[in-house]
């Protein structure tokens, strides 16, 4: 993707891509990703992001009831390019 100059955003639930070349990681095992920081990075067309979601708590039953999970789900459409 980098060679073709595509911008990318990786959602990383296990922290496997924290040190991915040509990308900036947001969030870590102790700190949840900041929505505004991710969007700010992605507004720069040449910047790639890794969203580390390890610090997001998961609800014991349905993750969709977890407010932190809802933030990540809400962020996902914002990472897509606008349709033409």
C-alpha positions as CSV (number, residue, x, y, z in Angstrom):
1,X,0.0,0.0,0.0
2,X,2.8,2.3,0.8
3,X,4.5,1.7,-2.5
4,X,1.3,2.6,-4.3
5,X,0.9,5.7,-2.1
6,X,-2.4,4.6,-0.6
7,X,-3.3,5.8,2.8
8,X,-4.4,3.2,5.3
9,X,-5.8,2.8,8.8
10,X,-5.4,-0.5,10.7
11,X,-7.6,-1.4,13.7
12,X,-5.4,-3.5,15.9
13,X,-7.1,-5.3,18.8
14,X,-4.0,-7.2,19.9
15,X,-1.1,-4.6,19.5
16,X,0.5,-6.6,16.8
17,X,1.0,-3.5,14.5
18,X,2.2,-0.9,17.0
19,X,5.6,-0.6,15.2
20,X,4.3,-0.9,11.6
21,X,6.5,0.9,9.2
22,X,5.1,4.1,7.6
23,X,2.3,4.4,10.2
24,X,1.7,6.2,13.4
25,X,0.1,4.2,16.3
26,X,-2.6,5.7,18.5
27,X,-3.5,4.0,21.7
28,X,-1.7,1.2,23.5
29,X,-2.2,-1.5,26.1
30,X,-2.9,1.1,28.9
31,X,-4.3,4.1,27.0
32,X,-7.3,3.8,24.7
33,X,-7.1,5.4,21.2
34,X,-8.2,9.0,21.1
35,X,-10.8,9.6,18.4
36,X,-9.8,13.1,17.5
37,X,-6.1,12.1,17.3
38,X,-6.9,9.4,14.8
39,X,-9.1,11.7,12.7
40,X,-6.4,14.4,12.8
41,X,-3.8,11.9,11.4
42,X,-6.1,10.7,8.7
43,X,-7.0,14.2,7.5
44,X,-3.4,14.4,6.4
45,X,-3.5,12.5,3.1
46,X,0.1,11.1,3.5
47,X,-0.3,9.8,7.0
48,X,-1.2,6.2,7.9
49,X,-2.6,5.1,11.3
50,X,-2.7,2.1,13.5
51,X,-5.5,2.3,16.1
52,X,-4.5,0.1,19.0
53,X,-7.7,-1.0,20.8
54,X,-6.1,-3.1,23.5
55,X,-7.1,-0.7,26.3
56,X,-10.7,-0.7,25.3
57,X,-12.7,-2.8,27.8
58,X,-15.0,-5.4,26.4
59,X,-18.4,-6.0,28.1
60,X,-18.8,-9.5,29.4
61,X,-21.9,-10.0,27.3
62,X,-22.4,-7.9,24.2
63,X,-19.6,-5.6,23.2
64,X,-22.0,-3.3,21.4
65,X,-23.3,-2.2,24.9
66,X,-19.8,-1.0,25.8
67,X,-19.5,2.8,25.3
68,X,-15.8,2.5,24.4
69,X,-16.6,-0.1,21.7
70,X,-19.3,2.2,20.4
71,X,-16.7,4.9,19.9
72,X,-14.5,2.6,17.8
73,X,-17.5,1.6,15.7
74,X,-18.5,5.2,15.3
75,X,-14.9,6.0,14.2
76,X,-14.8,3.3,11.5
77,X,-17.0,5.1,8.9
78,X,-14.9,8.3,9.5
79,X,-11.8,6.5,8.3
80,X,-13.3,5.7,4.9
81,X,-12.8,8.1,2.0
82,X,-15.7,10.1,0.8
83,X,-17.7,8.4,-2.0
84,X,-17.6,10.1,-5.4
